[in-house]
Amino acid sequence: MFRSWQWSVAALFLAVIVYAETRGPSEPAFVDLSPDAGSLRDSLKKEVGRAKEKGLTPVVQMTATWCVPCRQLEASMGDAAMQDAFAGTYVIRLDLDAWKSQLADAGFTTGGVPAFFRLGEDGRPVAMINGGAWAENIPKNMAPPLKWFFRGWDHPASGR
């Protein structure tokens, strides 16, 4: 037989479960970082702190204005699968050309753009994924590996 305090604990536990299931994933945040902000390493440390305050996963998106796949990715952001993939992320967009002189010092190497990097507490990249993981730049190809990557897992198709 339950005592009154046990019913209270059970009700609280149930409320937490219902809240967690109904609130859904966090909306992503997007920040365009400009070299005017100062050094890339310092700026990324600050952005990682902001991401953590919001409970979001900090990632860098390396992009370029001349990059057709980057524009295709941007155009696909209204797709439900892409919105699901980016849920819970704090995306710090870096223009490859604008930041070129500071990328190596901050720990970035790219095999092309678009590329995404998960960041460590110090603002340095700890993992990278680029278009080679999804081939054609359409949501049904991009969303699954990006979702896995943003959540800290390797996508099954990556062979890792």
C-alpha positions in Angstrom: 0.0 0.0 0.0 1.3 3.4 -0.9 1.7 6.1 1.7 0.8 9.7 0.8 4.4 10.8 0.4 5.0 7.9 -2.0 2.0 9.0 -4.1 3.6 12.5 -4.2 6.9 11.1 -5.4 5.2 8.9 -8.0 3.1 11.8 -9.3 6.2 14.0 -9.5 8.1 11.3 -11.4 5.2 10.9 -13.9 5.1 14.7 -14.4 8.8 14.8 -15.2 8.4 12.1 -17.8 5.4 13.7 -19.4 7.2 17.1 -19.5 10.3 15.6 -21.1 8.2 13.8 -23.7 6.0 16.8 -24.6 8.5 19.6 -24.7 10.4 18.1 -27.6 13.9 18.9 -28.7 15.3 22.4 -28.3 15.0 24.8 -31.1 18.4 25.3 -32.8 20.2 28.6 -32.7 22.3 30.0 -35.5 25.0 32.6 -35.1 27.0 34.2 -38.0 30.5 34.9 -36.6 32.4 37.7 -38.1 36.2 38.3 -37.9 35.3 41.7 -36.5 34.5 39.8 -33.2 38.2 39.3 -32.6 40.3 36.1 -32.5 38.5 33.0 -33.7 39.7 30.9 -30.7 38.4 33.5 -28.1 35.2 34.0 -30.0 34.5 30.2 -30.2 35.2 29.8 -26.4 32.5 32.5 -25.8 30.0 30.9 -28.1 30.5 27.5 -26.5 29.6 29.1 -23.2 26.5 30.7 -24.7 25.5 27.3 -26.2 25.9 25.6 -22.9 23.8 28.3 -21.1 21.0 27.4 -23.5 21.5 23.7 -23.2 22.5 23.4 -26.8 25.3 21.4 -28.6 27.9 23.8 -30.0 28.9 23.1 -33.6 30.7 25.1 -36.3 29.3 25.2 -39.8 32.1 26.1 -42.3 30.5 27.7 -45.3 31.3 30.0 -48.3 29.2 32.4 -50.3 30.5 30.8 -53.6 29.6 27.3 -52.5 26.6 25.8 -54.3 26.2 22.8 -51.8 26.2 25.4 -49.0 23.4 27.2 -50.6 21.5 23.9 -51.2 21.9 23.0 -47.5 20.6 26.5 -46.5 17.6 26.1 -48.8 16.8 22.8 -47.3 16.4 24.1 -43.7 12.6 24.3 -43.9 12.4 20.5 -44.4 11.1 18.6 -41.4 13.9 16.1 -41.4 16.5 18.9 -41.5 14.8 20.7 -38.6 14.8 17.5 -36.6 18.5 16.9 -37.4 19.5 20.4 -36.2 17.3 20.3 -33.1 19.3 21.0 -30.0 22.2 22.6 -31.8 23.9 25.9 -31.5 25.3 26.5 -35.0 28.2 28.9 -35.3 28.6 29.8 -39.0 32.0 30.7 -40.2 32.7 31.9 -43.7 35.7 30.0 -45.0 37.2 33.0 -46.9 36.7 35.5 -44.1 38.3 33.3 -41.4 41.0 31.5 -43.6 44.0 33.1 -41.8 42.8 31.9 -38.4 41.4 28.4 -39.1 44.6 26.3 -38.6 45.5 28.1 -35.4 42.0 27.3 -34.0 42.4 23.6 -35.0 40.2 23.5 -38.2 41.0 21.7 -41.4 38.4 21.2 -44.0 38.0 18.7 -46.8 35.6 21.1 -48.5 32.5 23.0 -47.6 29.9 22.7 -46.2 31.6 21.1 -43.2 30.4 20.8 -39.6 32.6 20.5 -36.5 31.5 19.5 -33.0 33.3 21.6 -30.5 34.9 20.8 -27.2 34.7 22.9 -24.0 37.7 24.9 -25.2 36.1 25.8 -28.5 38.3 23.5 -30.5 36.9 21.0 -33.0 36.7 17.4 -31.8 34.9 15.8 -34.8 34.1 16.8 -38.4 31.6 15.8 -41.1 31.2 17.1 -44.6 29.3 16.5 -47.8 31.1 13.2 -48.4 28.8 11.7 -45.7 25.7 12.3 -47.7 26.6 12.7 -51.4 23.6 14.5 -53.1 22.6 17.6 -51.2 18.9 16.8 -50.6 17.3 16.6 -47.1 16.7 12.8 -47.2 20.5 12.3 -47.7 21.7 15.1 -45.5 19.5 14.8 -42.4 20.3 11.3 -41.1 24.1 11.7 -41.0 23.9 15.2 -39.6 21.4 14.1 -36.9 23.7 11.4 -35.8 26.8 13.7 -35.9 25.1 16.5 -33.9 24.1 14.0 -31.2 27.7 12.7 -30.9 27.3 9.4 -32.6 28.9 8.0 -35.8 26.3 7.3 -38.5 26.0 3.6 -39.3 26.9 4.3 -42.9 30.2 5.8 -42.0 31.7 2.4 -41.1 33.0 3.7 -37.7 
